[in-house]
Structure formats: C-alpha cells, structure tokens
Amino acid sequence: MPSLSKHYADASHEEYSKLLDWGLRLTLLLALPAALALALLAVPLIATLFYYGKFTAHDLFMTREALMAYSLGLLGLIMVKILAPGFYARQNIRTPVKIAVATLFATQLMNLAFVWQLKHAGLALSIGLGACLNASLLLYHLRKAGVYAPQPGWYVFFLKVAAALVLMGAALLWAMGDAQAWLQMRAGEKVGHLAVLVAIGAGVYFVTLYVLGLRLRHFVKRGAPE
C-alpha cells in the first residue's frame, strides 16, 4: 500500500502496474497450492483438529464438504487483499465499495440457489464464489482504467505453477492413503502423519517450480524509495 501510494504520487504508472503484477503472481504462487491442499487434505486436517469426544465421523465428513467449498474461494479472498489497495492508493474508495455491495447481493442470491441442494456446503460455496467475483471485478476495473497491465510471461508462469500443482496433488493423494484410516489413528499419529503430508506437498511443489526455472529471487521486490 505505501509503495503503491508513492508510485501514484510520483506518477510512476509503469512501476505502479509492475507492483500490482508482482503481487498477483506471488498470490497465485502461494494461494493456489494452499487451496488445493486444503481441499485434498480436508479429512486429515479435520480429523487431526476435531475428531475427538462427541465429534462423530458424520460431523467430520459434513465439515469436509464445507471446507472443500471454502477452498474454492481462498484465491479470491487473498486476491482482494492485493487488488483493493490498488484503488485505495489512488484515493478511489468508491469503486471497491460498490463492487463489495454488488458482491454481497450476488452472494445472497447464490446462497438461495445452492442451499437447497448443497445445504451448509452451499453457503460456504457461495461465500467462496462471491470472493472470486469480487476479485474478478476489481481486476476488471483496474484494467479498464488502464491502471494495471499484465507484464510479459504470464502464460509460461501459469503453466509452471499448474504443472507443480498437478504433481503436488498426485503426491498428496498417494501419501494421504484411505480417508477412513484417519478415523482409526491416535492423536499423535495424526499430527505426525499430517506434518509429513505438509512436508511432502510443499517439497514436491517448490522443487518442481525450481526445476522449471522459478527462483525465490524472482519474487523479491523492494518497496518504493522514500
């Protein structure tokens, strides 16, 4: 936010756009694997945290449905935190507020549409899709105003991230095993197994990106000078 404001005050439109582009790429790089892992590891996560006492297997699988639905909106929720400051730094509060109100109405309509078939998961899904709609509208208006222009290399970047996600997902599904087995594990076993899954997922994802040529230094960016 301070760097965006500084670039806007200095009329450095190109640097302003580059900073937004960097934020979006970093968001995709980190939020996409988090969302995928949240969906795939829903049972291990819920079993490790909550499957004790009066929390039954039925409760676990009902919670899994909601968690998987929420995972679809994780990227949108985080992208809003990147895109909305693009308006605030330009002292434009009206546009993101209008988009937020429109998103609220859209979310309520989706609630009505989904809740009959998907029950509680439909409510979670509508919130996730609403967040994605919010982010999409913010991005559309930034581009429409000429504030943000994607930098070269997006297509190749997305292909590399997609390849890493596929390998990570396959590794997690293999390592997770049968979901029912998590209901039989003791607390210590679940914690240890979940830690191994997280390490495997992160390792496969970031090693794949490294092999494909993405380096940490590509995403290190200094703030705007004072």
Backbone as numpy.savetxt, mean C-alpha at the origin, in Angstrom:
# Nx Ny Nz CAx CAy CAz Cx Cy Cz
6.84 17.59 2.49 6.03 18.80 2.49 6.88 20.07 2.49
7.88 20.22 3.40 8.72 21.42 3.35 9.48 21.54 2.03
9.96 20.41 1.49 10.70 20.46 0.23 9.78 20.83 -0.92
8.57 20.31 -0.94 7.61 20.68 -1.98 7.29 22.17 -1.90
7.07 22.66 -0.68 6.76 24.09 -0.51 7.91 24.96 -0.98
9.15 24.53 -0.68 10.32 25.30 -1.09 10.45 25.34 -2.61
10.26 24.20 -3.27 10.33 24.16 -4.73 9.23 25.02 -5.35
8.03 25.01 -4.74 6.93 25.81 -5.28 7.23 27.29 -5.11
7.76 27.68 -3.94 8.09 29.09 -3.69 9.18 29.58 -4.63
10.11 28.68 -4.99 11.20 29.04 -5.90 10.83 28.88 -7.37
9.58 28.51 -7.62 9.11 28.26 -8.99 9.93 27.17 -9.68
10.40 26.21 -8.90 11.16 25.09 -9.46 10.19 23.96 -9.80
9.44 24.15 -10.86 8.36 23.21 -11.19 8.90 21.82 -11.54
10.04 21.77 -12.19 10.60 20.47 -12.56 11.03 19.69 -11.32
11.67 20.38 -10.36 12.08 19.71 -9.13 10.87 19.29 -8.30
9.83 20.12 -8.34 8.59 19.81 -7.64 8.01 18.50 -8.18
7.95 18.39 -9.50 7.42 17.19 -10.14 8.30 15.97 -9.86
9.62 16.16 -9.89 10.54 15.05 -9.64 10.38 14.53 -8.21
10.15 15.44 -7.26 10.00 15.03 -5.87 8.72 14.20 -5.68
7.64 14.61 -6.32 6.41 13.82 -6.27 6.61 12.45 -6.92
7.32 12.43 -8.03 7.58 11.18 -8.73 8.39 10.23 -7.84
9.39 10.77 -7.18 10.21 9.96 -6.25 9.34 9.38 -5.14
8.44 10.20 -4.59 7.57 9.73 -3.52 6.65 8.62 -3.97
6.13 8.74 -5.19 5.24 7.71 -5.72 5.98 6.40 -5.96
7.19 6.49 -6.49 7.95 5.25 -6.74 8.31 4.57 -5.42
8.71 5.35 -4.45 9.06 4.77 -3.16 7.83 4.13 -2.50
6.67 4.78 -2.67 5.43 4.23 -2.13 5.11 2.88 -2.76
5.19 2.80 -4.09 4.92 1.54 -4.76 5.92 0.46 -4.35
7.17 0.86 -4.21 8.23 -0.08 -3.87 7.98 -0.74 -2.52
7.42 0.00 -1.57 7.25 -0.52 -0.21 5.82 -0.95 0.10
4.83 -0.23 -0.47 3.44 -0.53 -0.12 2.91 -1.77 -0.84
3.33 -1.99 -2.09 2.83 -3.16 -2.82 3.22 -4.48 -2.16
4.48 -4.69 -1.78 4.80 -5.94 -1.10 4.12 -6.06 0.27
3.94 -4.92 0.95 3.25 -4.95 2.24 1.80 -5.39 2.06
1.13 -4.86 1.02 -0.26 -5.22 0.77 -0.38 -6.69 0.38
0.52 -7.16 -0.47 0.48 -8.56 -0.89 0.74 -9.49 0.29
1.71 -9.16 1.11 2.01 -9.99 2.28 0.86 -9.98 3.27
0.22 -8.83 3.42 -0.93 -8.74 4.34 -2.05 -9.68 3.90
-2.27 -9.76 2.58 -3.32 -10.64 2.07 -2.93 -12.11 2.19
-1.72 -12.44 1.78 -1.29 -13.83 1.78 -1.09 -14.39 3.18
-0.60 -13.55 4.08 -0.29 -14.01 5.44 -1.38 -13.64 6.44
-2.60 -13.46 5.94 -3.69 -13.06 6.83 -3.90 -14.07 7.95
-3.94 -15.36 7.62 -4.16 -16.39 8.65 -3.01 -16.44 9.65
-1.74 -16.52 9.19 -0.64 -16.51 10.16 -0.64 -15.28 11.06
-0.91 -14.11 10.50 -0.91 -12.88 11.31 -2.01 -12.91 12.36
-3.22 -13.24 11.94 -4.35 -13.24 12.87 -4.20 -14.35 13.91
-3.75 -15.52 13.45 -3.56 -16.63 14.40 -2.52 -16.28 15.45
-1.44 -15.63 15.04 -0.38 -15.27 15.98 -0.83 -14.21 16.97
-1.62 -13.25 16.51 -2.02 -12.13 17.36 -3.26 -12.41 18.21
-4.22 -13.16 17.66 -5.53 -13.20 18.31 -6.09 -14.60 18.60
-5.54 -15.65 18.01 -6.17 -16.95 18.15 -5.86 -17.58 19.50
-6.49 -17.03 20.52 -6.32 -17.51 21.89 -7.64 -17.34 22.62
-7.83 -18.07 23.69 -9.02 -17.89 24.52 -10.30 -18.14 23.75
-11.22 -17.16 23.78 -12.53 -17.32 23.16 -12.54 -16.93 21.68
-11.40 -16.59 21.13 -11.30 -16.25 19.71 -11.25 -17.57 18.93
-12.34 -17.91 18.25 -12.48 -19.21 17.62 -11.91 -19.23 16.20
-11.87 -20.44 15.62 -11.43 -20.58 14.23 -12.36 -19.83 13.29
-13.66 -19.85 13.60 -14.62 -19.10 12.77 -14.31 -17.60 12.82
-14.00 -17.09 14.01 -13.63 -15.68 14.15 -12.38 -15.37 13.33
-11.45 -16.30 13.34 -10.20 -16.09 12.61 -10.45 -15.94 11.11
-11.24 -16.84 10.55 -11.45 -16.80 9.10 -12.36 -15.64 8.69
-13.26 -15.22 9.57 -14.05 -14.02 9.29 -13.16 -12.78 9.31
-12.23 -12.73 10.24 -11.29 -11.61 10.32 -10.37 -11.61 9.11
-10.00 -12.80 8.65 -9.16 -12.90 7.46 -9.82 -12.24 6.26
-11.12 -12.44 6.10 -11.82 -11.83 4.96 -11.71 -10.31 5.00
-11.90 -9.74 6.17 -11.81 -8.29 6.30 -10.38 -7.80 6.06
-9.41 -8.52 6.59 -8.02 -8.11 6.43 -7.59 -8.16 4.97
-8.01 -9.18 4.26 -7.68 -9.29 2.84 -8.33 -8.15 2.06
-9.54 -7.78 2.44 -10.20 -6.65 1.78 -9.47 -5.34 2.06
-9.05 -5.15 3.31 -8.31 -3.94 3.66 -6.99 -3.85 2.90
-6.37 -5.00 2.65 -5.07 -4.99 1.99 -5.15 -4.37 0.59
-6.31 -4.48 -0.06 -6.49 -3.90 -1.39 -6.40 -2.38 -1.36
-6.71 -1.79 -0.22 -6.69 -0.34 -0.13 -5.43 0.24 0.49
-4.49 -0.61 0.89 -3.29 -0.11 1.56 -2.51 0.85 0.67
-2.35 0.50 -0.61 -1.61 1.36 -1.52 -2.29 2.71 -1.65
-3.61 2.72 -1.78 -4.34 3.98 -1.89 -4.19 4.84 -0.66
-4.28 4.22 0.52 -4.16 4.98 1.77 -2.80 5.67 1.88
-1.75 4.97 1.45 -0.41 5.55 1.55 -0.18 6.59 0.46
-0.69 6.34 -0.75 -0.50 7.28 -1.84 -1.17 8.63 -1.54
-2.28 8.59 -0.82 -2.94 9.85 -0.44 -1.99 10.71 0.39
-1.19 10.06 1.24 -0.24 10.80 2.08 0.89 11.43 1.26
1.11 10.91 0.06 2.12 11.48 -0.83 1.52 12.56 -1.72
0.31 12.31 -2.24 -0.29 13.19 -3.23 -0.95 14.42 -2.62
-1.61 14.26 -1.47 -2.29 15.40 -0.86 -1.34 16.55 -0.54
-0.13 16.28 0.01 0.82 17.39 0.22 1.20 18.11 -1.07
1.04 17.45 -2.23 1.29 18.12 -3.49 0.36 19.30 -3.71
-0.84 19.22 -3.12 -1.78 20.35 -3.17 -1.52 21.33 -2.03
-1.28 20.79 -0.83 -1.09 21.67 0.33 0.12 22.57 0.16
1.18 22.03 -0.45 2.39 22.83 -0.64 2.15 24.01 -1.58
1.13 23.91 -2.43 0.76 24.99 -3.35 -0.36 25.84 -2.77
-0.65 25.64 -1.47 -1.71 26.35 -0.76 -3.08 26.12 -1.40
-3.24 24.92 -1.92 -4.52 24.51 -2.52 -5.13 23.45 -1.62
-6.01 23.89 -0.74 -6.67 22.97 0.18 -8.03 22.55 -0.36
-8.61 23.40 -1.18 -9.97 23.15 -1.67 -10.07 21.86 -2.48
-9.13 21.62 -3.39 -9.23 20.44 -4.26 -9.18 19.13 -3.49
-8.19 18.90 -2.61 -8.20 17.63 -1.87 -9.41 17.48 -0.95
-9.94 18.58 -0.44 -11.14 18.49 0.41 -12.34 18.06 -0.42
-12.48 18.64 -1.62 -13.58 18.24 -2.51 -13.47 16.77 -2.88
-12.25 16.34 -3.16 -12.03 14.93 -3.52 -12.35 14.03 -2.34
-11.97 14.45 -1.15 -12.25 13.65 0.06 -13.76 13.51 0.28
-14.52 14.60 0.05 -15.98 14.54 0.22 -16.60 13.62 -0.82
-16.14 13.75 -2.08 -16.64 12.86 -3.14 -16.32 11.41 -2.83
-15.12 11.17 -2.30 -14.72 9.81 -1.95 -15.58 9.26 -0.82
-15.93 10.12 0.12 -16.79 9.70 1.23 -18.15 9.22 0.71
-18.74 9.98 -0.21 -20.03 9.57 -0.77 -19.89 8.27 -1.56
-18.82 8.16 -2.34 -18.59 6.94 -3.12 -18.41 5.74 -2.20
-17.71 5.93 -1.10 -17.49 4.83 -0.16 -18.80 4.36 0.45
-19.68 5.31 0.79 -20.97 4.94 1.36 -21.83 4.19 0.35
-21.78 4.58 -0.91 -22.51 3.86 -1.95 -21.97 2.45 -2.12
-20.65 2.31 -2.07 -20.06 0.97 -2.17 -20.41 0.13 -0.95
-20.51 0.76 0.22 -20.95 0.03 1.41 -22.31 -0.61 1.17
-23.24 0.18 0.62 -24.58 -0.32 0.36 -24.56 -1.44 -0.69
-23.67 -1.31 -1.67 -23.62 -2.29 -2.75 -22.98 -3.61 -2.30
-21.95 -3.53 -1.45 -21.17 -4.71 -1.10 -21.68 -5.46 0.14
-22.30 -4.74 1.07 -22.58 -5.34 2.37 -23.58 -6.49 2.26
-24.45 -6.47 1.25 -25.46 -7.53 1.15 -24.84 -8.89 0.83
-23.81 -8.90 0.00 -23.17 -10.16 -0.39 -21.93 -10.48 0.44
-21.13 -9.45 0.73 -19.84 -9.70 1.38 -19.85 -9.43 2.88
-20.98 -8.93 3.40 -21.13 -8.65 4.83 -20.03 -7.70 5.32
-19.36 -8.07 6.43 -18.35 -7.18 7.03 -17.17 -6.97 6.09
-16.84 -7.97 5.27 -15.73 -7.81 4.32 -16.08 -6.76 3.27
-17.35 -6.63 2.95 -17.77 -5.62 2.00 -17.53 -4.20 2.51
-17.72 -4.00 3.82 -17.43 -2.69 4.41 -15.94 -2.38 4.33
-15.12 -3.38 4.62 -13.67 -3.18 4.53 -13.24 -2.93 3.09
-13.85 -3.66 2.16 -13.50 -3.50 0.75 -13.87 -2.11 0.26
-15.01 -1.59 0.67 -15.42 -0.26 0.23 -14.48 0.81 0.74
-13.97 0.65 1.95 -13.00 1.61 2.49 -11.71 1.57 1.69
-11.24 0.36 1.37 -10.02 0.22 0.59 -10.17 0.80 -0.80
-11.27 0.47 -1.47 -11.50 1.00 -2.81 -11.70 2.51 -2.78
-12.32 3.01 -1.72 -12.48 4.46 -1.58 -11.14 5.17 -1.48
-10.20 4.56 -0.74 -8.86 5.14 -0.63 -8.16 5.16 -1.98
-8.34 4.08 -2.75 -7.74 4.03 -4.10 -8.37 5.07 -5.01
-9.68 5.27 -4.88 -10.36 6.31 -5.66 -9.84 7.69 -5.29
-9.67 7.93 -4.00 -9.14 9.21 -3.52 -7.77 9.48 -4.12
-6.89 8.49 -4.05 -5.54 8.66 -4.59 -5.57 8.87 -6.10
-6.44 8.14 -6.80 -6.52 8.27 -8.25 -6.98 9.66 -8.66
-7.96 10.20 -7.94 -8.46 11.54 -8.26 -7.41 12.61 -7.96
-6.69 12.43 -6.85 -5.62 13.38 -6.54 -4.56 13.37 -7.64
-4.17 12.18 -8.07 -3.17 12.07 -9.13 -3.68 12.68 -10.43
-4.93 12.43 -10.75 -5.52 12.98 -11.99 -5.47 14.51 -11.98
-5.85 15.11 -10.87 -5.88 16.57 -10.81 -4.48 17.18 -10.79
-3.52 16.49 -10.19 -2.15 16.98 -10.23 -1.63 16.99 -11.66
-1.92 15.94 -12.40 -1.48 15.86 -13.79 -2.26 16.85 -14.66
-3.55 16.98 -14.41 -4.37 17.91 -15.19 -3.89 19.34 -15.02
-3.45 19.68 -13.81 -2.95 21.04 -13.54 -1.53 21.25 -14.05
-0.90 20.19 -14.56 0.47 20.30 -15.05 1.49 20.36 -13.95
1.09 20.00 -12.74 1.99 20.06 -11.59 2.92 18.86 -11.57
2.36 17.71 -11.96 3.14 16.48 -11.91 3.21 15.84 -13.30
4.42 15.51 -13.72 4.64 14.78 -14.97 5.52 13.58 -14.65
5.07 12.36 -14.93 5.88 11.17 -14.63 7.25 11.24 -15.29
8.26 10.85 -14.54 9.62 10.82 -15.07 9.82 9.55 -15.92
10.82 9.55 -16.80 11.08 8.36 -17.63 11.42 7.14 -16.77
11.11 5.98 -17.30 11.49 4.74 -16.64 10.41 4.07 -15.83
9.20 4.61 -15.84 8.14 4.02 -15.03 7.80 2.61 -15.47
7.76 2.38 -16.76 7.35 1.06 -17.28 8.35 -0.02 -16.82
9.62 0.25 -16.98 10.64 -0.72 -16.57 10.62 -0.90 -15.06
10.46 0.19 -14.33 10.39 0.13 -12.87 9.24 -0.76 -12.42
8.07 -0.57 -13.03 6.91 -1.36 -12.63 7.10 -2.84 -12.96
7.70 -3.14 -14.08 7.94 -4.53 -14.45 8.88 -5.21 -13.43
9.90 -4.49 -13.00 10.82 -5.05 -12.01 10.11 -5.32 -10.68
9.30 -4.37 -10.25 8.56 -4.55 -9.00 7.57 -5.70 -9.13
6.89 -5.79 -10.28 5.93 -6.87 -10.49 6.62 -8.23 -10.44
7.78 -8.35 -11.06 8.52 -9.62 -11.03 8.90 -9.99 -9.60
9.36 -9.01 -8.83 9.72 -9.27 -7.43 8.50 -9.68 -6.61
7.35 -9.08 -6.89 6.12 -9.43 -6.17 5.69 -10.86 -6.47
5.80 -11.28 -7.73 5.42 -12.64 -8.10 6.28 -13.66 -7.37
7.59 -13.43 -7.35 8.49 -14.36 -6.68 8.27 -14.35 -5.17
8.04 -13.16 -4.61 7.79 -13.07 -3.19 6.51 -13.81 -2.82
5.45 -13.61 -3.61 4.18 -14.27 -3.33 4.31 -15.78 -3.40
5.02 -16.28 -4.42 5.22 -17.72 -4.54 5.99 -18.27 -3.35
7.02 -17.55 -2.92 7.83 -18.00 -1.78 7.00 -18.03 -0.49
6.16 -17.03 -0.28 5.34 -16.98 0.93 4.31 -18.10 0.95
3.68 -18.35 -0.18 2.68 -19.42 -0.25 3.33 -20.78 0.03
4.53 -20.97 -0.50 5.24 -22.24 -0.27 5.65 -22.39 1.19
6.19 -21.31 1.76 6.71 -21.38 3.12 5.61 -21.38 4.18
4.45 -20.80 3.86 3.38 -20.69 4.84 2.77 -22.06 5.17
2.65 -22.91 4.16 2.04 -24.22 4.39 0.53 -24.14 4.50
-0.05 -25.18 5.05 -1.50 -25.27 5.20 -1.98 -24.29 6.26
-3.02 -23.52 5.92 -3.55 -22.54 6.86 -4.06 -23.20 8.14
-4.63 -24.40 8.00 -5.17 -25.09 9.18 -4.08 -25.44 10.19
-2.85 -25.61 9.70 -1.75 -25.98 10.60 -1.48 -24.88 11.62
-1.78 -23.64 11.26 -1.54 -22.53 12.18 -2.48 -22.57 13.38
-3.58 -23.27 13.23 -4.52 -23.37 14.35 -4.04 -24.35 15.41
-3.07 -25.19 15.03 -2.57 -26.20 15.96 -1.27 -25.79 16.64
-0.64 -24.75 16.16 0.65 -24.34 16.71 0.51 -23.65 18.06
1.55 -23.78 18.86 1.62 -23.02 20.11 2.05 -21.59 19.81
1.89 -20.72 20.80 2.17 -19.29 20.59 3.60 -19.06 20.14
4.55 -19.70 20.80 5.95 -19.51 20.44 6.26 -19.99 19.04
5.64 -21.10 18.66 5.84 -21.64 17.32 5.31 -20.67 16.26
4.15 -20.09 16.53 3.56 -19.16 15.58 4.42 -17.91 15.41
4.91 -17.39 16.51 5.76 -16.19 16.44 7.03 -16.49 15.64
7.66 -17.62 15.94 8.89 -17.97 15.23 8.66 -18.22 13.76
7.59 -18.96 13.44 7.29 -19.26 12.04 6.94 -17.99 11.28
6.18 -17.09 11.92 5.81 -15.84 11.26 7.04 -14.98 11.00
7.97 -14.95 11.94 9.21 -14.18 11.75 10.00 -14.73 10.56
10.02 -16.04 10.43 10.72 -16.66 9.29 10.03 -16.28 7.98
8.70 -16.28 7.97 7.96 -15.90 6.77 8.26 -14.46 6.35
8.29 -13.57 7.33 8.59 -12.16 7.04 10.00 -12.03 6.45
10.95 -12.77 7.04 12.32 -12.71 6.55 12.42 -13.27 5.13
11.72 -14.37 4.87 11.74 -14.97 3.53 11.13 -14.01 2.51
9.97 -13.45 2.85 9.31 -12.53 1.92 10.15 -11.32 1.61
10.69 -10.68 2.65 11.51 -9.50 2.44 12.79 -9.85 1.69
13.39 -10.99 2.04 14.62 -11.39 1.36 14.41 -11.64 -0.12
13.39 -12.41 -0.46 13.12 -12.72 -1.87 12.81 -11.45 -2.64
12.01 -10.58 -2.05 11.60 -9.35 -2.74 12.78 -8.44 -3.03
13.56 -8.13 -2.00 14.64 -7.17 -2.19 15.83 -7.76 -2.94
16.08 -9.06 -2.80 17.14 -9.69 -3.59 16.77 -9.68 -5.07
15.50 -9.96 -5.36 15.05 -9.92 -6.75 15.22 -8.52 -7.34
14.83 -7.51 -6.59 15.00 -6.14 -7.07 16.48 -5.83 -7.29
17.34 -6.31 -6.40 18.78 -6.07 -6.53 19.32 -6.74 -7.80
18.90 -7.97 -8.04 19.35 -8.69 -9.23 18.87 -7.98 -10.50
17.69 -7.38 -10.43 17.13 -6.68 -11.59 17.68 -5.27 -11.76
18.56 -4.86 -10.85 19.26 -3.59 -11.05 18.82 -2.44 -10.20
17.83 -2.63 -9.30 17.41 -1.54 -8.43 18.31 -1.49 -7.20
18.78 -0.30 -6.87 19.67 -0.12 -5.73 19.08 0.90 -4.76
19.45 0.78 -3.50 18.95 1.70 -2.48 19.31 3.14 -2.82
20.48 3.35 -3.38 20.90 4.72 -3.68 19.99 5.40 -4.71
19.26 4.59 -5.49 18.35 5.16 -6.47 17.17 5.87 -5.81
16.93 5.56 -4.52 15.78 6.11 -3.84 16.17 7.02 -2.68
17.44 7.38 -2.61 17.91 8.34 -1.60 17.82 9.73 -2.20
17.11 10.62 -1.51 16.91 11.95 -2.05 17.03 12.97 -0.92
17.81 13.99 -1.15 17.98 15.06 -0.17 16.82 16.04 -0.26
16.50 16.66 0.86 15.46 17.68 0.85 15.94 18.93 0.13
15.01 19.81 -0.15 15.37 21.07 -0.82 16.23 21.92 0.08
17.26 22.57 -0.46 18.13 23.41 0.37 17.38 24.59 0.95
17.81 25.01 2.11 17.16 26.15 2.77 17.40 27.44 2.00
